[in-house]
């Protein structure tokens, strides 16, 4: 039995290691998500707002962020994205026309992973130019709503402003295959140790080397 105890301890340790890998896979893959946008996705506003914003569940990082606000084949974003608390705010240029706008955003979440998404809104009137009244404020837009297109960036997708305004085809979190691979190795180790322990146990019960009776 003294020979078997170290092997059993190794089997238990390998099982604990495999369980820890599998149960830690879900928390490790959770990234920040967008909770709402202003204007709300699919909404209609009276005038083109002075800015658009995306609200996240945590404060995103400013580095690597980008937002395009496209209407009539032209990007109306003005200047860099501003990170204010847990919001990414993008100002718009004056003179933006009435029509449907597509907003494509990309930020780096608080855990340093890039996430991206898209939403649309329609303005029934264009924004004022410098010769007229001031541009409409964001308060003129409809209340924010949940963002159905928010998610983690798919590998190989282009950031906003690079000429590709299409959102990622798959915004779901990539499956953690590396962790699954480690778990498979751990399970294989458990099986190997179990077989070895069984053979050691059979040998200790049959010290003469005779084959056990059928």
Secondary structure per residue as TSV (DSSP state, phi and psi in degrees):
chain	resnum	aa	ss	phi	psi
A	1	X	-	360.0	-28.3
A	2	X	H	-64.2	-31.5
A	3	X	H	-71.5	-31.5
A	4	X	H	-78.9	-32.6
A	5	X	H	-59.0	-44.7
A	6	X	H	-61.2	-35.8
A	7	X	H	-68.7	-40.4
A	8	X	H	-64.1	-39.1
A	9	X	H	-62.7	-38.7
A	10	X	H	-66.7	-38.4
A	11	X	H	-62.8	-45.5
A	12	X	H	-62.0	-41.6
A	13	X	H	-64.2	-40.6
A	14	X	H	-65.9	-39.7
A	15	X	H	-63.1	-41.5
A	16	X	H	-63.6	-39.0
A	17	X	H	-64.1	-45.0
A	18	X	H	-63.3	-41.1
A	19	X	H	-64.1	-40.3
A	20	X	H	-63.7	-38.7
A	21	X	H	-64.8	-44.4
A	22	X	H	-68.4	-41.4
A	23	X	H	-76.3	-21.9
A	24	X	H	-87.7	-7.7
A	25	X	H	-65.6	-42.3
A	26	X	H	-66.5	-50.0
A	27	X	H	-63.1	-34.1
A	28	X	H	-70.2	-23.6
A	29	X	T	-94.9	1.9
A	30	X	-	-83.4	124.0
A	31	X	-	-116.8	173.1
A	32	X	-	-64.3	153.9
A	33	X	-	-132.8	154.7
A	34	X	E	-81.7	131.6
A	35	X	E	-97.5	-33.1
A	36	X	E	-161.9	168.4
A	37	X	E	-134.5	158.7
A	38	X	E	-132.5	116.8
A	39	X	S	-65.0	162.6
A	40	X	-	-67.4	150.7
A	41	X	T	-60.8	127.2
A	42	X	T	77.8	7.2
A	43	X	E	-84.9	169.9
A	44	X	E	-121.8	129.9
A	45	X	E	-118.3	158.2
A	46	X	E	-68.5	-49.5
A	47	X	E	-125.3	160.0
A	48	X	-	-64.4	124.8
A	49	X	B	-69.6	161.3
A	50	X	S	-71.6	-21.5
A	51	X	E	-158.0	161.9
A	52	X	E	-121.0	157.0
A	53	X	E	-146.7	154.6
A	54	X	E	-125.1	128.7
A	55	X	E	-102.3	129.8
A	56	X	E	-112.1	165.5
A	57	X	S	-76.8	-16.0
A	58	X	S	-138.0	167.5
A	59	X	-	-75.8	118.4
A	60	X	-	-76.3	166.3
A	61	X	E	-85.3	146.0
A	62	X	E	-75.2	-32.6
A	63	X	E	-67.1	136.4
A	64	X	E	78.6	8.2
A	65	X	E	-86.3	148.6
A	66	X	E	-160.2	143.6
A	67	X	E	-138.4	131.4
A	68	X	E	-113.2	140.2
A	69	X	E	-125.7	99.8
A	70	X	E	-108.2	134.8
A	71	X	E	-149.4	136.6
A	72	X	T	60.6	29.0
A	73	X	T	77.5	10.4
A	74	X	E	-125.8	141.1
A	75	X	E	-87.2	119.8
A	76	X	-	-99.7	9.9
A	77	X	B	-65.6	140.3
A	78	X	-	-122.6	107.0
A	79	X	S	81.5	-176.6
A	80	X	-	-77.0	165.3
A	81	X	-	-71.0	140.0
A	82	X	E	-106.8	130.0
A	83	X	E	-97.8	111.3
A	84	X	E	-120.0	109.3
A	85	X	T	55.1	-119.7
A	86	X	T	-104.0	25.6
A	87	X	E	-118.2	144.6
A	88	X	E	-105.4	116.6
A	89	X	E	-113.1	130.2
A	90	X	E	-122.5	118.3
A	91	X	E	-75.4	155.5
A	92	X	B	-114.2	150.4
A	93	X	-	-72.6	152.2
A	94	X	T	-70.0	154.0
A	95	X	T	86.1	10.0
A	96	X	-	-64.7	137.0
A	97	X	-	-81.9	167.3
A	98	X	S	-70.8	155.7
A	99	X	E	137.6	-169.5
A	100	X	E	-88.8	134.8
A	101	X	E	-115.4	139.0
A	102	X	E	-115.3	122.3
A	103	X	E	-107.2	121.2
A	104	X	E	-115.7	121.0
A	105	X	E	-121.7	154.5
A	106	X	E	-149.2	124.2
A	107	X	E	-134.6	169.7
A	108	X	E	-105.0	121.1
A	109	X	-	-71.1	172.6
A	110	X	T	-64.4	-18.5
A	111	X	T	-97.1	17.2
A	112	X	S	73.4	14.1
A	113	X	-	-99.7	134.7
A	114	X	E	-71.7	138.3
A	115	X	E	-131.5	154.6
A	116	X	E	-151.5	168.2
A	117	X	E	-174.6	-175.4
A	118	X	E	-150.6	152.8
A	119	X	E	-152.7	164.7
A	120	X	E	-129.6	157.2
A	121	X	E	-153.8	163.3
A	122	X	E	-123.3	132.1
A	123	X	E	-106.6	126.8
A	124	X	E	-80.1	-16.0
A	125	X	E	-141.0	149.2
A	126	X	-	-77.9	166.8
A	127	X	-	-77.1	157.7
A	128	X	-	-78.2	150.4
A	129	X	-	-87.9	178.5
A	130	X	T	-65.5	-18.5
A	131	X	T	-85.4	-8.1
A	132	X	S	-115.6	-150.1
A	133	X	S	-73.2	167.6
A	134	X	-	-67.7	153.7
A	135	X	-	-64.4	151.9
A	136	X	B	-63.8	144.0
A	137	X	-	-83.6	162.1
A	138	X	G	-61.3	-19.5
A	139	X	G	-68.5	-15.4
A	140	X	G	-76.5	-13.0
A	141	X	S	-83.2	166.7
A	142	X	-	-73.4	161.3
A	143	X	-	-59.6	156.4
A	144	X	-	-69.5	156.5
A	145	X	B	-139.7	168.0
A	146	X	-	-61.0	148.5
A	147	X	-	-102.1	110.9
A	148	X	T	-77.5	-14.8
A	149	X	T	-104.3	6.7
A	150	X	-	-75.0	144.7
A	151	X	E	179.1	-174.4
A	152	X	E	-82.4	143.0
A	153	X	-	-65.1	135.6
A	154	X	-	-77.6	144.5
A	155	X	T	-58.1	136.0
A	156	X	T	86.0	2.0
A	157	X	-	-80.2	152.2
A	158	X	-	-87.1	146.0
A	159	X	-	-75.2	155.2
A	160	X	T	-56.6	144.0
A	161	X	T	93.7	-3.3
A	162	X	S	-97.1	8.2
A	163	X	S	101.2	-6.8
A	164	X	-	-118.5	104.3
A	165	X	-	-92.9	4.5
A	166	X	-	-79.5	138.8
A	167	X	-	-71.7	168.8
A	168	X	-	-61.8	141.3
A	169	X	S	-68.2	-32.1
A	170	X	-	-132.1	110.1
A	171	X	-	-96.0	10.7
A	172	X	S	-81.3	161.7
A	173	X	-	-70.6	127.6
A	174	X	-	-58.4	140.6
A	175	X	-	-68.4	134.9
A	176	X	-	-76.3	75.4
A	177	X	H	-65.0	-31.7
A	178	X	H	-62.8	-38.9
A	179	X	H	-69.3	-39.2
A	180	X	H	-62.3	-39.5
A	181	X	H	-61.4	-43.1
A	182	X	H	-63.3	-39.6
A	183	X	H	-64.0	-39.4
A	184	X	H	-63.5	-41.8
A	185	X	H	-61.9	-41.6
A	186	X	H	-64.0	-42.1
A	187	X	H	-64.1	-40.1
A	188	X	H	-61.2	-39.1
A	189	X	H	-64.3	-38.7
A	190	X	H	-62.0	-45.5
A	191	X	H	-62.8	-43.2
A	192	X	H	-61.2	-45.6
A	193	X	H	-66.2	-36.2
A	194	X	H	-65.1	-43.1
A	195	X	H	-64.3	-42.5
A	196	X	H	-62.5	-42.2
A	197	X	H	-63.4	-38.9
A	198	X	H	-65.0	-41.9
A	199	X	H	-65.9	-40.3
A	200	X	H	-62.1	-40.6
A	201	X	H	-65.6	-41.1
A	202	X	H	-65.3	-38.2
A	203	X	H	-68.1	-38.5
A	204	X	H	-69.4	-30.1
A	205	X	H	-80.8	-12.4
A	206	X	-	-133.6	68.5
A	207	X	T	-65.3	-20.0
A	208	X	T	-77.7	-9.3
A	209	X	-	84.1	5.7
A	210	X	-	-73.1	147.9
A	211	X	-	-69.6	138.7
A	212	X	-	-63.1	150.0
A	213	X	-	-66.1	144.6
A	214	X	-	-70.7	360.0
